[in-house]
């Protein structure tokens, strides 16, 4: 694409060394840039892309987008914010694919991945193709393998490129997870959402957002951007529901859902069983009984969110029921990976998420068995949640094993100490500490019996461990197979 066409709608402060050259791509990483691409100097938490512009030029960059003039003799588009303008650049380069797509976004602290997968399944049951973009990557249909999973919501160039690929595959419906970071960093700017789904809001990412108010405001951006011809599906039982509903355009079609508070869409007569949960779904004048192969009250809420999205899109409740009743758990989300003892792997890494899965796991624990939880907390992340998670685990479990979970550059022992500070009592018969996660999983075999239920929380689908100086392969599910042999 010609540079003049690419920057036509960019709000540039000035353009230096202009030459109408052909641009073949957009890059913000000097290590992976290709010839004839424009390099965008992003300013991140730890690095400033302006410092790598010379390297990008030497590797083939033919133009720059930056926030200040640089001593490099190629076209430079000077903008106020490269983080925001890269989204405009990406939309132009990939021809604004969402103008032709039914794009649905799901946001919230917990449940985004599961809700997105459930929506995709429901659309497919209704003979409508639906692509998915999220934490596990993206795929055109539920039968495809995941591709490219670097962020819950991709950076703007990858997001627009992925959406263009989906459109070229003749798929017109897309469900995407939308993280608070993505909303703050303009990754979904120029994405025309037809529907926004809100799951919940509990403590997470305060290392980035600092306050819950900031965190809420980031999530709310998705809903504030909805036009009159759009829809919103909102968890009416969440304490932030009213505040969120107040910022939505009154012309937007809203479907509220809940179990406790009166809502448009409700689950009633919820009953948990060893192999799942059943409940009545009530919407308008219709009530249908659902029996699902999913566990926990959080699964009921996730299903209601997906049902609301499907109803907004005109899918009949009977079709929704057919889809959900044959759906299994999503990888790393309350995934049962061993039978005797029952071992459950889950991505829960927040206080609320941990409490939800432990309450669900308790429902599956025999009276003569123990509920045992292994977990840690990520390094260089919100440290205030660590003692809260320790307290929750001790209150809900018979035994806990505290270990590492992506310690990054922090001392794993300090993270563990933070978790331990939330415990009322450190009894060596019920509280175990092992910083090495592989050894911690081996320890589970020594402290458990066949009637016990074991929950490994925090990593879920992840197949890596991020250390101070490197990232190594590590998968909870593989380690469980080694230890328990299933």
TAGI-V931389 format. One record per backbone hydrogen bond with DSSP energy under -1.0 kcal/mol. CO is the residue of the C=O (numbers start at 1). NH is the residue of the N-H. E is the energy in kcal/mol with one decimal. If there is no record, write none. Layout:
co:CO nh:NH e:E
co:CO nh:NH e:E
This chain:
co:1 nh:23 e:-3.1
co:2 nh:6 e:-2.3
co:3 nh:7 e:-2.2
co:7 nh:10 e:-1.6
co:10 nh:12 e:-1.9
co:14 nh:78 e:-2.7
co:16 nh:76 e:-2.4
co:19 nh:21 e:-2.2
co:21 nh:3 e:-2.2
co:25 nh:38 e:-2.5
co:27 nh:40 e:-3.0
co:29 nh:32 e:-1.1
co:34 nh:37 e:-1.0
co:36 nh:24 e:-3.3
co:37 nh:62 e:-2.2
co:38 nh:27 e:-2.5
co:39 nh:65 e:-2.4
co:40 nh:42 e:-1.6
co:42 nh:49 e:-3.4
co:47 nh:44 e:-2.8
co:48 nh:51 e:-1.9
co:49 nh:52 e:-1.7
co:52 nh:56 e:-2.3
co:53 nh:57 e:-2.5
co:54 nh:58 e:-2.3
co:55 nh:59 e:-1.2
co:56 nh:61 e:-2.5
co:57 nh:60 e:-1.4
co:60 nh:36 e:-2.0
co:63 nh:39 e:-2.6
co:64 nh:77 e:-3.1
co:65 nh:41 e:-2.8
co:66 nh:79 e:-2.6
co:70 nh:72 e:-2.2
co:72 nh:74 e:-2.0
co:75 nh:64 e:-2.6
co:76 nh:16 e:-2.7
co:77 nh:66 e:-2.1
co:78 nh:13 e:-3.2
co:78 nh:14 e:-1.2
co:81 nh:85 e:-2.6
co:82 nh:86 e:-2.1
co:85 nh:89 e:-2.4
co:86 nh:90 e:-2.5
co:87 nh:91 e:-2.1
co:88 nh:92 e:-1.9
co:89 nh:93 e:-2.5
co:90 nh:94 e:-2.3
co:91 nh:96 e:-2.9
co:92 nh:95 e:-1.1
co:96 nh:99 e:-1.6
co:97 nh:100 e:-2.0
co:101 nh:103 e:-1.1
co:102 nh:174 e:-2.4
co:103 nh:194 e:-3.0
co:103 nh:195 e:-1.3
co:104 nh:176 e:-2.8
co:105 nh:197 e:-2.9
co:106 nh:178 e:-2.6
co:107 nh:199 e:-2.2
co:111 nh:115 e:-2.7
co:112 nh:116 e:-2.4
co:113 nh:117 e:-2.1
co:114 nh:118 e:-2.5
co:115 nh:119 e:-2.5
co:116 nh:120 e:-2.0
co:117 nh:121 e:-2.2
co:118 nh:122 e:-2.3
co:119 nh:123 e:-2.4
co:120 nh:124 e:-2.1
co:121 nh:125 e:-2.1
co:122 nh:126 e:-1.3
co:123 nh:128 e:-2.5
co:124 nh:127 e:-1.8
co:131 nh:175 e:-2.6
co:132 nh:139 e:-2.0
co:133 nh:177 e:-2.5
co:134 nh:137 e:-1.7
co:137 nh:134 e:-2.5
co:138 nh:147 e:-1.6
co:139 nh:132 e:-2.5
co:141 nh:144 e:-1.3
co:147 nh:138 e:-1.8
co:155 nh:159 e:-2.9
co:156 nh:160 e:-2.7
co:157 nh:161 e:-2.2
co:158 nh:162 e:-2.6
co:159 nh:163 e:-2.4
co:160 nh:164 e:-2.1
co:161 nh:165 e:-2.2
co:162 nh:166 e:-2.3
co:163 nh:167 e:-2.2
co:164 nh:168 e:-2.5
co:165 nh:169 e:-1.3
co:166 nh:171 e:-1.9
co:167 nh:170 e:-1.7
co:172 nh:102 e:-3.5
co:173 nh:131 e:-2.8
co:174 nh:104 e:-3.2
co:175 nh:133 e:-2.0
co:176 nh:106 e:-2.4
co:179 nh:183 e:-1.8
co:180 nh:184 e:-2.3
co:181 nh:185 e:-2.4
co:182 nh:187 e:-2.2
co:186 nh:189 e:-1.2
co:188 nh:191 e:-1.8
co:191 nh:193 e:-1.2
co:194 nh:231 e:-2.2
co:195 nh:105 e:-2.6
co:196 nh:233 e:-2.6
co:197 nh:107 e:-3.0
co:200 nh:109 e:-1.8
co:205 nh:208 e:-1.3
co:205 nh:209 e:-2.7
co:206 nh:210 e:-1.3
co:209 nh:211 e:-2.4
co:211 nh:215 e:-2.0
co:212 nh:216 e:-2.9
co:213 nh:217 e:-2.5
co:214 nh:218 e:-2.0
co:215 nh:219 e:-1.9
co:216 nh:220 e:-2.8
co:219 nh:222 e:-1.3
co:220 nh:224 e:-2.5
co:221 nh:225 e:-1.3
co:223 nh:226 e:-1.3
co:227 nh:230 e:-1.7
co:230 nh:253 e:-2.2
co:231 nh:196 e:-1.7
co:232 nh:255 e:-2.9
co:233 nh:198 e:-3.0
co:234 nh:257 e:-2.4
co:235 nh:238 e:-1.1
co:238 nh:241 e:-1.8
co:240 nh:244 e:-2.2
co:241 nh:245 e:-3.0
co:242 nh:246 e:-1.8
co:244 nh:247 e:-1.3
co:249 nh:252 e:-2.3
co:253 nh:232 e:-2.3
co:255 nh:234 e:-2.0
co:256 nh:265 e:-2.2
co:257 nh:236 e:-3.0
co:258 nh:267 e:-1.7
co:265 nh:258 e:-1.8
co:266 nh:282 e:-3.0
co:268 nh:280 e:-3.3
co:271 nh:278 e:-2.6
co:273 nh:276 e:-1.2
co:276 nh:273 e:-3.3
co:277 nh:292 e:-3.3
co:278 nh:271 e:-2.9
co:279 nh:290 e:-3.3
co:280 nh:268 e:-2.6
co:281 nh:288 e:-2.1
co:282 nh:266 e:-2.3
co:283 nh:286 e:-2.3
co:286 nh:283 e:-2.7
co:288 nh:281 e:-3.5
co:290 nh:279 e:-2.1
co:292 nh:277 e:-1.6
co:296 nh:300 e:-1.0
co:297 nh:301 e:-1.9
co:298 nh:302 e:-2.4
co:299 nh:303 e:-2.4
co:300 nh:304 e:-2.3
co:301 nh:305 e:-2.3
co:302 nh:306 e:-2.0
co:303 nh:307 e:-2.9
co:304 nh:308 e:-2.7
co:305 nh:309 e:-1.9
co:306 nh:310 e:-2.2
co:307 nh:311 e:-2.9
co:308 nh:312 e:-2.2
co:309 nh:313 e:-1.3
co:310 nh:315 e:-2.4
co:311 nh:314 e:-1.8
co:316 nh:320 e:-2.0
co:317 nh:321 e:-2.4
co:318 nh:322 e:-1.9
co:319 nh:323 e:-2.0
co:320 nh:324 e:-2.5
co:321 nh:325 e:-2.2
co:324 nh:327 e:-1.0
co:330 nh:333 e:-2.5
co:332 nh:347 e:-1.0
co:335 nh:345 e:-2.8
co:338 nh:343 e:-1.9
co:342 nh:454 e:-3.2
co:343 nh:337 e:-2.6
co:344 nh:456 e:-3.2
co:345 nh:335 e:-2.5
co:346 nh:458 e:-1.1
co:350 nh:354 e:-2.9
co:351 nh:355 e:-2.3
co:352 nh:356 e:-2.3
co:353 nh:357 e:-2.1
co:354 nh:358 e:-2.2
co:355 nh:359 e:-2.2
co:356 nh:360 e:-1.9
co:357 nh:361 e:-2.5
co:358 nh:362 e:-2.1
co:359 nh:363 e:-1.2
co:366 nh:369 e:-1.6
co:370 nh:453 e:-2.6
co:371 nh:398 e:-2.5
co:371 nh:399 e:-1.6
co:372 nh:455 e:-3.0
co:373 nh:401 e:-3.1
co:374 nh:457 e:-2.8
co:375 nh:403 e:-2.5
co:385 nh:389 e:-2.3
co:386 nh:390 e:-2.0
co:387 nh:391 e:-2.4
co:388 nh:392 e:-2.3
co:389 nh:393 e:-2.5
co:390 nh:394 e:-2.2
co:391 nh:395 e:-2.2
co:392 nh:396 e:-2.0
co:393 nh:397 e:-1.7
co:399 nh:373 e:-1.9
co:400 nh:432 e:-2.6
co:401 nh:375 e:-2.2
co:402 nh:434 e:-2.4
co:406 nh:379 e:-2.7
co:407 nh:410 e:-2.0
co:411 nh:415 e:-1.8
co:412 nh:416 e:-2.2
co:413 nh:417 e:-2.3
co:414 nh:418 e:-2.2
co:415 nh:419 e:-1.9
co:416 nh:420 e:-2.8
co:417 nh:421 e:-1.5
co:419 nh:422 e:-1.8
co:420 nh:423 e:-1.9
co:427 nh:430 e:-2.1
co:427 nh:431 e:-2.7
co:430 nh:400 e:-2.7
co:432 nh:402 e:-3.0
co:436 nh:440 e:-2.3
co:437 nh:441 e:-2.0
co:438 nh:442 e:-1.7
co:439 nh:443 e:-2.2
co:440 nh:444 e:-1.1
co:443 nh:447 e:-1.3
co:449 nh:452 e:-1.7
co:452 nh:342 e:-1.2
co:453 nh:372 e:-2.8
co:454 nh:344 e:-3.5
co:455 nh:374 e:-3.2
co:456 nh:346 e:-2.5
co:459 nh:462 e:-2.6
co:463 nh:474 e:-1.3
co:465 nh:472 e:-2.4
co:466 nh:408 e:-2.8
co:470 nh:467 e:-2.9
co:472 nh:465 e:-2.5
co:475 nh:479 e:-2.3
co:476 nh:480 e:-2.4
co:477 nh:481 e:-1.8
co:478 nh:482 e:-1.9
co:479 nh:483 e:-2.1
co:480 nh:484 e:-3.4
co:481 nh:485 e:-1.7
